[in-house]
Amino acid sequence: MTLSLSKGQRIDLTKTNPGLTKVMIGLGWDTNRYNGGHDFDLDASAFLADASGKVQNDSEFIFYNQLKSPNGAVEHTGDNRTGEGDGDDEQILVDFSLMPAHVDKIGIAVTIHDADARRQNFGQVSNAFVRIVDAQTDKEILRYDLGEDFSIETAVVVCELYKHGTDWKFNAIGSGFSGGLASLCRNYGLQV
């Protein structure tokens, strides 16, 4: 049975699922009908951060232009430019067994490409969710529906996977972030 989480909830991933080493993070969304003259292009990203919350080098920022971390611990399966259809719009694969020791958390975010120029924001996005699936059994472990709490933000930090001792946990964040991807990168300590 899939667990449904609310904003702010934290849950253990590996301790309650012994043997779990590979997960698929599925992210989905719909865009509201509006006539703004531009299509929406939402992008998922993963930030592999250390204990201070900073990404140590650019190669540990995974997004549509850099699909894989150096040793393959985190892999983005590819950019979906339209968000058409049901189910996951973009997916990120995580292999905990390959995670470098200095990585303490993985921040998962969704941003709107070219949001300012297109005058788009998360107030125009609905039905956003993230789900965690055991990549080896294809069993869905948890799902977090973000709700409709956003307005002018152009990025959302959806969740974090973080290390607790030798285990990995999930934190349902769902916080809007202004300034889009560039601002989010600076927040994680990357030069933009």
C-alpha positions as a Python dict, from the first residue, in 0.01 Angstrom:
ca = {
    (1, 'M'): (0, 0, 0),
    (2, 'T'): (131, 343, -95),
    (3, 'L'): (174, 599, 181),
    (4, 'S'): (26, 942, 115),
    (5, 'L'): (224, 1222, 273),
    (6, 'S'): (141, 1581, 361),
    (7, 'K'): (369, 1884, 347),
    (8, 'G'): (634, 1868, 619),
    (9, 'Q'): (605, 1495, 679),
    (10, 'R'): (921, 1289, 699),
    (11, 'I'): (939, 917, 650),
    (12, 'D'): (1207, 654, 657),
    (13, 'L'): (1287, 493, 323),
    (14, 'T'): (1560, 235, 371),
    (15, 'K'): (1502, 135, 733),
    (16, 'T'): (1141, 27, 677),
    (17, 'N'): (1220, -120, 335),
    (18, 'P'): (1521, -346, 399),
    (19, 'G'): (1733, -401, 90),
    (20, 'L'): (1606, -86, -83),
    (21, 'T'): (1901, 55, -278),
    (22, 'K'): (1747, 195, -597),
    (23, 'V'): (1448, 425, -619),
    (24, 'M'): (1275, 604, -902),
    (25, 'I'): (1149, 953, -818),
    (26, 'G'): (852, 1028, -1043),
    (27, 'L'): (736, 1387, -1079),
    (28, 'G'): (414, 1493, -1246),
    (29, 'W'): (206, 1804, -1302),
    (30, 'D'): (-69, 1960, -1511),
    (31, 'T'): (-83, 2314, -1638),
    (32, 'N'): (-403, 2512, -1609),
    (33, 'R'): (-577, 2626, -1922),
    (34, 'Y'): (-482, 2979, -2005),
    (35, 'N'): (-404, 3171, -2317),
    (36, 'G'): (-59, 3314, -2244),
    (37, 'G'): (77, 3249, -2589),
    (38, 'H'): (350, 3008, -2474),
    (39, 'D'): (371, 2640, -2386),
    (40, 'F'): (482, 2538, -2040),
    (41, 'D'): (813, 2355, -2002),
    (42, 'L'): (867, 2233, -1648),
    (43, 'D'): (1200, 2077, -1552),
    (44, 'A'): (1299, 1848, -1266),
    (45, 'S'): (1641, 1886, -1104),
    (46, 'A'): (1840, 1711, -833),
    (47, 'F'): (2099, 1881, -610),
    (48, 'L'): (2344, 1646, -438),
    (49, 'A'): (2432, 1846, -128),
    (50, 'D'): (2669, 1796, 163),
    (51, 'A'): (2585, 1833, 534),
    (52, 'S'): (2591, 2214, 503),
    (53, 'G'): (2329, 2200, 227),
    (54, 'K'): (2573, 2300, -49),
    (55, 'V'): (2660, 2119, -371),
    (56, 'Q'): (3039, 2070, -379),
    (57, 'N'): (3083, 2078, -757),
    (58, 'D'): (2880, 2146, -1069),
    (59, 'S'): (2881, 1780, -1174),
    (60, 'E'): (2653, 1700, -878),
    (61, 'F'): (2373, 1922, -1006),
    (62, 'I'): (2158, 1694, -1220),
    (63, 'F'): (1918, 1852, -1471),
    (64, 'Y'): (1821, 1844, -1841),
    (65, 'N'): (2171, 1951, -1955),
    (66, 'Q'): (2357, 1712, -1723),
    (67, 'L'): (2161, 1392, -1686),
    (68, 'K'): (2395, 1185, -1471),
    (69, 'S'): (2612, 1232, -1163),
    (70, 'P'): (2981, 1135, -1205),
    (71, 'N'): (2947, 775, -1079),
    (72, 'G'): (2585, 723, -1183),
    (73, 'A'): (2432, 747, -833),
    (74, 'V'): (2170, 989, -964),
    (75, 'E'): (2034, 991, -1319),
    (76, 'H'): (1769, 1206, -1485),
    (77, 'T'): (1586, 1001, -1751),
    (78, 'G'): (1532, 1299, -1981),
    (79, 'D'): (1353, 1625, -2038),
    (80, 'N'): (980, 1624, -2108),
    (81, 'R'): (905, 1954, -2276),
    (82, 'T'): (527, 1937, -2286),
    (83, 'G'): (399, 1758, -1974),
    (84, 'E'): (135, 1590, -2189),
    (85, 'G'): (-37, 1277, -2069),
    (86, 'D'): (-95, 1110, -1735),
    (87, 'G'): (158, 976, -1488),
    (88, 'D'): (514, 1092, -1437),
    (89, 'D'): (628, 1381, -1652),
    (90, 'E'): (993, 1340, -1555),
    (91, 'Q'): (1184, 1079, -1356),
    (92, 'I'): (1506, 1071, -1157),
    (93, 'L'): (1677, 745, -1062),
    (94, 'V'): (1874, 722, -737),
    (95, 'D'): (2109, 441, -635),
    (96, 'F'): (2188, 480, -265),
    (97, 'S'): (2464, 220, -283),
    (98, 'L'): (2663, 440, -523),
    (99, 'M'): (2609, 767, -333),
    (100, 'P'): (2940, 943, -256),
    (101, 'A'): (3007, 968, 121),
    (102, 'H'): (3003, 1350, 121),
    (103, 'V'): (2645, 1364, -14),
    (104, 'D'): (2405, 1402, 281),
    (105, 'K'): (2093, 1508, 99),
    (106, 'I'): (1938, 1519, -245),
    (107, 'G'): (1717, 1819, -308),
    (108, 'I'): (1453, 1760, -575),
    (109, 'A'): (1308, 2069, -742),
    (110, 'V'): (1085, 2159, -1035),
    (111, 'T'): (1131, 2485, -1223),
    (112, 'I'): (948, 2652, -1511),
    (113, 'H'): (1179, 2708, -1809),
    (114, 'D'): (1197, 3072, -1917),
    (115, 'A'): (922, 3156, -1666),
    (116, 'D'): (983, 3531, -1646),
    (117, 'A'): (989, 3585, -2022),
    (118, 'R'): (678, 3373, -2066),
    (119, 'R'): (505, 3524, -1763),
    (120, 'Q'): (442, 3184, -1611),
    (121, 'N'): (443, 3070, -1250),
    (122, 'F'): (334, 2782, -1028),
    (123, 'G'): (-3, 2947, -968),
    (124, 'Q'): (-77, 2816, -1320),
    (125, 'V'): (29, 2460, -1235),
    (126, 'S'): (-195, 2205, -1068),
    (127, 'N'): (-201, 1839, -964),
    (128, 'A'): (172, 1839, -895),
    (129, 'F'): (304, 1530, -722),
    (130, 'V'): (614, 1331, -642),
    (131, 'R'): (622, 959, -584),
    (132, 'I'): (895, 720, -478),
    (133, 'V'): (905, 377, -639),
    (134, 'D'): (1131, 83, -555),
    (135, 'A'): (1318, 61, -886),
    (136, 'Q'): (1380, -313, -849),
    (137, 'T'): (1024, -427, -768),
    (138, 'D'): (835, -137, -932),
    (139, 'K'): (635, -102, -608),
    (140, 'E'): (527, 252, -519),
    (141, 'I'): (643, 334, -166),
    (142, 'L'): (500, 680, -113),
    (143, 'R'): (328, 967, -284),
    (144, 'Y'): (313, 1335, -196),
    (145, 'D'): (56, 1556, -370),
    (146, 'L'): (173, 1914, -343),
    (147, 'G'): (-168, 2083, -337),
    (148, 'E'): (-242, 2425, -482),
    (149, 'D'): (-45, 2647, -245),
    (150, 'F'): (159, 2831, -503),
    (151, 'S'): (114, 3166, -671),
    (152, 'I'): (397, 3369, -824),
    (153, 'E'): (683, 3127, -760),
    (154, 'T'): (881, 2998, -1059),
    (155, 'A'): (1046, 2707, -878),
    (156, 'V'): (936, 2458, -615),
    (157, 'V'): (1157, 2251, -388),
    (158, 'V'): (945, 1937, -393),
    (159, 'C'): (1126, 1711, -148),
    (160, 'E'): (1456, 1603, -6),
    (161, 'L'): (1604, 1261, 44),
    (162, 'Y'): (1848, 1282, 332),
    (163, 'K'): (2087, 1058, 516),
    (164, 'H'): (2024, 971, 880),
    (165, 'G'): (2307, 751, 1004),
    (166, 'T'): (2326, 477, 743),
    (167, 'D'): (1962, 514, 637),
    (168, 'W'): (1791, 744, 388),
    (169, 'K'): (1473, 934, 465),
    (170, 'F'): (1220, 1138, 267),
    (171, 'N'): (1108, 1490, 358),
    (172, 'A'): (796, 1633, 187),
    (173, 'I'): (890, 2001, 146),
    (174, 'G'): (666, 2157, -120),
    (175, 'S'): (801, 2511, -80),
    (176, 'G'): (783, 2771, -353),
    (177, 'F'): (1099, 2954, -451),
    (178, 'S'): (1130, 3282, -637),
    (179, 'G'): (1391, 3350, -904),
    (180, 'G'): (1371, 3021, -1092),
    (181, 'L'): (1653, 2775, -1150),
    (182, 'A'): (1938, 3028, -1126),
    (183, 'S'): (1829, 3143, -782),
    (184, 'L'): (1782, 2785, -669),
    (185, 'C'): (2135, 2699, -788),
    (186, 'R'): (2282, 2988, -589),
    (187, 'N'): (2090, 2869, -282),
    (188, 'Y'): (2269, 2534, -312),
    (189, 'G'): (2606, 2710, -344),
    (190, 'L'): (2655, 2682, -720),
    (191, 'Q'): (2800, 2964, -932),
    (192, 'V'): (2557, 3076, -1200),
}
